Amino acid sequence: MAARHDLLDWYDRVRRDLPWRRSGEAWAIWVSETMLQQTRVETVVPYFERFLLRFPTPQALAAASEEEALELWSGLGYYRRVRQLQAAARALVAAGGTVPRRSEELARLPGVGPYTAAAIASIAFGEPVPVLDGNVARVVARRLAVAEDPTRAAVRRRLLAAAAELLDPARPGDSNQALMELGATICTPRRPACPRCPLAAGCLAREQGRVDEIPPRRRRAPPVDLDWCAAIVALGDGRLLFARRPRDEEILPGLWELPTLPGAEPEPEAFAARFGGVWTFADGEPLRVRHTVTFRRIALAAYRARRLADELAEPGDEEALRWAAPAEARAFALTGATRKLLRRLEG
């Protein structure tokens, strides 16, 4: 099939030099594919290199604490991914420690969906199974002029079949990566570079002048605005008080931040109930930052405060409180809003 040859020839000439491609090892591919979900390649590269240095095998991640894993992921966002990756590593170790070679077996591990399973199996082990992420779905939808919602099951099956037709059975991993690369660099959502596309000759959307409308845009959930307030509690040596968010919290569970509660203004009684001690807040204009977590837009106001340990006050969860200098805290698994606050405090 000429299209397969053209696709691989293009990929061999222009593919980006990425650390997980140099390795070709199953664990490295697994980590990279997990990190690349919802995140751009240029953002992932330094995180990937640090993570693999600390956790070079599934066994290393399985043996680590959740906090260690979160700290290496800190700043990458979508922390559910690393929790699922660690759960899968532990399940793998419990089952003997060998990464399965088949996509069907990989998909049985916690948090490993069909796409990730197919990517690992095809790239690391040469299984001729197609992948279908957003980039690949866009390429094949345009190639076939499929204007229906690609998230529908019937449409996904059709797109997967089209992606399978483009797989070279001798190089399935490279074929899949070529389709991903094509969607990321040429067949982009807006202003695709059709004249440079190796599959341009057979693209029905291009022939019909419908590239901009295929695939159809998905409607996003309306944003939810949240007001939070934080306490800046400092010791004389410059250390700040940090608090860990509850592990059962809906938003950013288990991450570290300055003591923070919902609300536009601080309520000392609420801070005492949550963090223990007796709280007072200084008058004056707070530091304000904004941060978005998926569809939530957080407006965070940080007030200078004091927390006194009072024998009559509830002690709070001392294991979830920590004193640290801002430079030291950068190594914590911090919320994005807290990182912004620290930059403001240090600036």
SULDA-V205965 format. One record per residue. N is the residue number from 1. SS is DSSP state (2 for helix, 1 for strand, 0 for the rest). PSI is psi in whole degrees, 0 to 359 (* if undefined). Layout:
# SULDA-V205965
{{N/SS/PSI} {N/SS/PSI}}
This chain:
# SULDA-V205965
{{1/0/122} {2/2/323} {3/2/320} {4/2/313} {5/2/316} {6/2/320} {7/2/312} {8/2/323} {9/2/317} {10/2/314} {11/2/318} {12/2/332} {13/2/326} {14/2/358} {15/0/145} {16/0/147} {17/0/100} {18/0/144} {19/2/324} {20/2/336} {21/2/329} {22/2/327} {23/2/302} {24/0/5} {25/0/142} {26/2/316} {27/2/318} {28/2/318} {29/2/319} {30/2/311} {31/2/315} {32/2/316} {33/2/327} {34/2/316} {35/2/326} {36/2/350} {37/0/119} {38/0/11} {39/0/142} {40/0/151} {41/2/313} {42/2/333} {43/2/323} {44/2/322} {45/2/306} {46/2/326} {47/2/316} {48/2/313} {49/2/318} {50/2/318} {51/2/316} {52/2/330} {53/2/320} {54/2/324} {55/0/76} {56/0/348} {57/0/161} {58/2/326} {59/2/321} {60/2/318} {61/2/321} {62/2/325} {63/2/346} {64/0/162} {65/0/160} {66/2/323} {67/2/320} {68/2/317} {69/2/318} {70/2/322} {71/2/322} {72/2/339} {73/2/348} {74/0/127} {75/0/344} {76/0/336} {77/0/176} {78/0/61} {79/0/345} {80/2/331} {81/2/315} {82/2/328} {83/2/318} {84/2/323} {85/2/318} {86/2/321} {87/2/320} {88/2/319} {89/2/320} {90/2/320} {91/2/322} {92/2/314} {93/2/318} {94/2/332} {95/0/4} {96/0/340} {97/0/359} {98/0/130} {99/0/124} {100/0/148} {101/0/344} {102/0/143} {103/2/325} {104/2/321} {105/2/320} {106/2/321} {107/0/350} {108/0/349} {109/0/150} {110/0/130} {111/0/0} {112/0/105} {113/0/179} {114/2/321} {115/2/308} {116/2/318} {117/2/316} {118/2/321} {119/2/313} {120/2/311} {121/2/322} {122/2/318} {123/2/316} {124/2/327} {125/2/0} {126/0/21} {127/0/130} {128/0/71} {129/0/133} {130/0/156} {131/0/157} {132/0/86} {133/0/188} {134/2/321} {135/2/314} {136/2/319} {137/2/321} {138/2/317} {139/2/308} {140/2/330} {141/2/318} {142/2/323} {143/2/322} {144/2/359} {145/0/45} {146/0/108} {147/0/11} {148/0/166} {149/0/117} {150/0/352} {151/0/349} {152/0/141} {153/2/314} {154/2/322} {155/2/319} {156/2/319} {157/2/319} {158/2/318} {159/2/322} {160/2/319} {161/2/321} {162/2/321} {163/2/322} {164/2/325} {165/2/337} {166/0/359} {167/0/130} {168/0/118} {169/0/338} {170/0/339} {171/0/59} {172/2/323} {173/2/316} {174/2/324} {175/2/315} {176/2/316} {177/2/328} {178/2/318} {179/2/319} {180/2/315} {181/2/320} {182/2/315} {183/2/328} {184/2/330} {185/2/334} {186/0/304} {187/0/61} {188/0/163} {189/0/318} {190/0/142} {191/0/55} {192/0/148} {193/0/68} {194/2/320} {195/2/338} {196/2/6} {197/0/130} {198/0/345} {199/0/14} {200/2/323} {201/2/330} {202/2/18} {203/0/111} {204/2/325} {205/2/321} {206/2/316} {207/2/326} {208/0/0} {209/0/35} {210/0/20} {211/2/320} {212/2/343} {213/2/358} {214/0/132} {215/0/162} {216/0/146} {217/0/138} {218/0/143} {219/0/128} {220/0/152} {221/0/140} {222/0/143} {223/0/149} {224/1/124} {225/1/130} {226/1/136} {227/1/124} {228/1/152} {229/1/143} {230/1/158} {231/1/127} {232/1/100} {233/0/116} {234/1/142} {235/0/170} {236/0/334} {237/0/6} {238/0/353} {239/0/147} {240/1/156} {241/1/129} {242/1/151} {243/1/144} {244/1/133} {245/0/145} {246/0/145} {247/0/341} {248/0/11} {249/0/142} {250/0/323} {251/0/126} {252/0/51} {253/0/138} {254/0/359} {255/0/161} {256/1/150} {257/1/171} {258/1/148} {259/0/123} {260/1/140} {261/1/157} {262/1/150} {263/0/151} {264/0/334} {265/0/150} {266/0/143} {267/0/110} {268/2/320} {269/2/322} {270/2/321} {271/2/322} {272/2/319} {273/2/324} {274/2/319} {275/2/359} {276/0/171} {277/0/186} {278/1/127} {279/1/139} {280/1/146} {281/1/138} {282/0/150} {283/0/165} {284/0/169} {285/0/130} {286/0/166} {287/1/136} {288/1/135} {289/1/160} {290/1/144} {291/1/142} {292/1/131} {293/1/108} {294/0/246} {295/0/8} {296/1/130} {297/1/111} {298/1/126} {299/1/110} {300/1/124} {301/1/125} {302/1/125} {303/1/142} {304/1/138} {305/1/168} {306/1/143} {307/1/115} {308/1/133} {309/0/113} {310/0/132} {311/0/331} {312/0/351} {313/0/151} {314/0/136} {315/0/341} {316/0/186} {317/0/92} {318/2/333} {319/2/342} {320/2/14} {321/1/144} {322/1/138} {323/1/136} {324/1/147} {325/0/150} {326/2/320} {327/2/321} {328/2/323} {329/2/341} {330/0/337} {331/0/351} {332/0/165} {333/0/85} {334/1/153} {335/0/155} {336/2/322} {337/2/322} {338/2/321} {339/2/319} {340/2/319} {341/2/317} {342/2/321} {343/2/321} {344/2/319} {345/2/324} {346/2/342} {347/0/*}}
